[in-house]
Amino acid sequence: MKTKRYDIKGSSISGITLKDPTAPEDNNLALHACFTPAAVLQNREMLASSIGYSTDDFVYGNQTHSSNFHKVTRSDCGRGAIDQATAIPDTDALYTNERGVVLAGFMADCVPVLLSNEPAGIVGVVHSGWQGTIKEITPKLLQHLIEQEGCRPEDFQIMIGPALSQEKFEVDKDVYAKFHALGYAEPWTLFNETTGKYHIDNQRTVKTQCELAGIPSPNITIDPMCTFQSNDGFSYRQDKKAGRHLAFIGLK
């Protein structure tokens, strides 16, 4: 199973799957974007085995580019694992304070955010496409964890995973205006006078959101891999039939 592992303090396992032409459907992990569900389920079994878990330990959400998050418990284990209908509905971020659970999020250009707060015993995964970023899903989750779950901002460790690079994230004025309205994304926006398009760094915008939530900058890491430019990446912008990476994390 081709994956990129991260060393996030407080997590038992964390990483993201990578595109692999030798695997079924290029190592696609998403039932909602596949040609053959059986191939996806095979890949999920291989992933679970490779990290020492069962497919029944995973929890999946039905992502809708929302700003909704869900607190996962052991009773949620297996939701969405073999049938999309059982996934946690209408949610783009999952977190848990229980061991033996693997939180999962699908990505193909969107920004994956993996977070851990070791003293509070909490880990989480966020799917932040451009819509999730302008809806501020990551800072909303962080605010909740700080105010309701006893997390101290300085104790977070955050990995911002592979995503569409600024060079390839080209948008029209309507999307640019939404980022501009945030009031803090302007440093991560460029205008190409030749094409009349705007280019946005979604990863750095999310990092800024984390910093504004009180997370120290040294506690935030950005994976520089571009999902469009890398052979290891699934890119929806490049190929509308692209599969999905799976970002995953479990509590230590």
Helices and strands as residue ranges (DSSP letters): E 3-5, E 11-17, G 24-27, G 31-33, H 37-50, G 55-57, E 58-59, E 69-72, G 74-76, G 84-86, E 93-96, E 102-107, E 111-117, E 122-128, H 130-134, H 137-148, G 153-155, E 156-160, E 170-171, H 173-182, G 186-188, E 189-192, E 197-200, H 202-212, G 217-219, E 220-222, E 245-251
